[in-house]
Amino acid sequence: MKTLITAGILALTVAGAAQAQNMFAYMGDQDDGTSTVVIDPFSATGDGYVAVYDHHRGETGDLLGVASIRAGANNETRVQVGRPLRNDVIAYLFVGDNFTDPSMAVDSVEIDIKD
């Protein structure tokens, strides 16, 4: 019985640690008119991408830019969006090759574009 309880606790601990690695840190506001979105340091369990989408009025819109990331700790990640931003955006974290379907993201963070 003691072994079973210990194994259960270990499984929950390992699952929680793996899940916690695929997450963005707190994101501050970005300046209006910038064409680069700066993502604060975060960790990922595998290689993948950060994809930035338009997020006007709470709806995910067009893909604006993508940056590749690596497994483990990622320092400040910069995503070039190709035009000055006027509306809020959302960044999605993808582990793997598919960054075109937001429902496949392992985490996301809304980023306010301040005037």
N, C-alpha and C positions, 0 to 999 in steps of 0.2 A: 504494500500500500504506500509506504514512504517513497519507494522508487517511482511509483506511478505519479504521485503528487509532484515530486522533483522534476520528472520528465515533462509534466504539463506546464510547470512554471518556466522551465527552460525553453520550451516551444513557444510560449507566449512572449518571453523576453526576446528571443531571436526574431520572431515575426515582427515585433514592435520595433526593433532596431533596424531591420531591413526596410520597413515602411517609412520610418522617420528619415532615412537618408534621401529619399526622393522628395525633397521639399525646398521651396524657396524660403528665404529669410524675409523679414519685413521689408517692404519697398517704400521708399519715400516718393514724394511727388517729383515729376520731371518738368523741366521748363518748357513753356509754350514756344513753338518755333524750332525746337531741336529736331534733328533728323537722325539722332542716335539715342536709343533707349539703353540705359545702363542698368543691368541687373546686379543686385548685391550678391556677395558670395553665397554659394549653396553647395549641396552635395548631391550626387546621383549614383545609383547603383550600377549604372552601365553607360556606355557611350550613347550619345543621342543629340538632341537639338533643343534650343529655346526658340520658339516661334512667337512673334508678336503680331497680334491681330487688332484691327480697329474694334473699339468697344463703345460705340456711341449709343446712348440711352439704354445701356444694359444689355445690348444685343451684340453677339460676336459677329463681326463683319469680315472684311477682306484681310487676307494675309498680307502683312506689310514688310516683314523681314524675318530672316532666320540666321541663327549662329549655331555652329556645332559646339558640343560640350563633350567632356570626357568623363569616364567613370571616376568616382572619388570627388575630392574637393575641387571646386571651380571658383577661381577668384572672380573679381568683377568681370562680367560678360557684357560685351557691347554688341547690340544688334542695330545694324544700319537699316533704316526704314525707307530711305530714298527720297523723302520729301519732308518738309517741316510739319510737325504734328500740331493739330489744333484741337482734336478730340481725345478723350481718354482711350487707353489701349488696355489690352490684356495679354500677359505673357503666359504661354503654356510650356511646361516641361515635358519633353518626350524622351523616353529611353527606347532606343531602337531607331529604325529608319523612317518610320511613317510620322511625318509632322504636319500632314495636311488634314487630319481628322481630329478636331479638338476633343472628341469623346474618348480618344485613345491616350490623352495626356495623363501623366501621373500626378501632376500638380498644376496649379495656375495661381496667378496673382493679378489683381486689377491695379492699374497704374494711372493715377490722376495726372493729367496734364494741366499745370497751373498757368493762369494768365500772367 
